Amino acid sequence: MNKMFFPSREMVEQVRKQYPVGCRVVLERMDDEQAPPIGTKGTVRGVDDTGSVMVQWDNGSGLNVVYGEDRCRRIEE
């Protein structure tokens, strides 16, 4: 059975500072059958209380980047 991991409030705040609303990101890894292709860019809509980055992907997808599982990085455009 998988044990759910939730980051501390401090860690969530750190993620929020790293990925402020409106910044641009590129997807590096997402373990989901419906994930956008690796390399897809998107705009951050926020970070939820579990540390997941909420992204509006340029291809129309709205899947979150799950903290500790998926990976994106901030980009400058």
Protein Blocks (a to p, Z undefined) as FASTA:
>chain_A
ZZdddddfklmmmmmmmmgghiacddfbdcdfkbccehiacddfbdcfkopacdddfkop
acdcdehkaccddddZZ
